[in-house]
């Protein structure tokens, strides 16, 4: 689902779209959540190592709150098939300069290029020290950070960005969970994943190309016009890890 810098009371309705375009990957992320205090959502992403602080391009989807509804309309009615078996993934320096904060629709967003750079982020929006070593192999990942306001049952507009990926043959979905400032090896999943890909695997296929249902003027290149879309559900108690599938 995602990693939060502080406690959240509820997270539900997570939807993630991913697409590879050359050496770049797009991600669009949506959820409902409740939090008593302001928190940050942190998404680890497999950027090409050494990409620098400007590697992530944040994309404003404020004018397209119905993006995932339009995606769903492309698919035949009925339950999606069960999830396939594509693999689930298995001392800081002193700050030199604060990380750039960008206004992206209703959010403030930052890109943290390495774990060591979290010290340059507002302390309210950092995960507890040592959490990434518990989570696994994230030592050379980058991190997209979205600052979220306090509130109950918030349904915020989709968060979108692109990044230079280290593996253009694989679509990455940030699904690892940290909701109570602790890592648990198992977690409850309630996700819908979407992608455009040359490899359908066992995912549900859309009835037509994306342009039949998606407002292509609003997606700003995130979705390929003529490509079909694929959808998959992840639910129940699963290994707490990120999800990958062939591009």
ABEGO torsion letter per residue (X at the ends): XEBBABBBABBBGBBBBBBBBEABBBBBBBBBBBBABBBBBBBBBBBBBGAEAAABBBBBAAABAAAAAAAAAABBBEBBBBBBABBBBXXBBBBABBBBBBBBEABBBBBBABAAAAAABBAAABBBBGAAAAAEBAAABBBBBBBBBBEBGBBBBBBBBBBBBABAABBBBBABBBAAGBBBABBBBBBBBBBBBABAEABBBBABBAAAABBAAAAGGABBAABBBBBBBBBEBBBBBBBBBBX
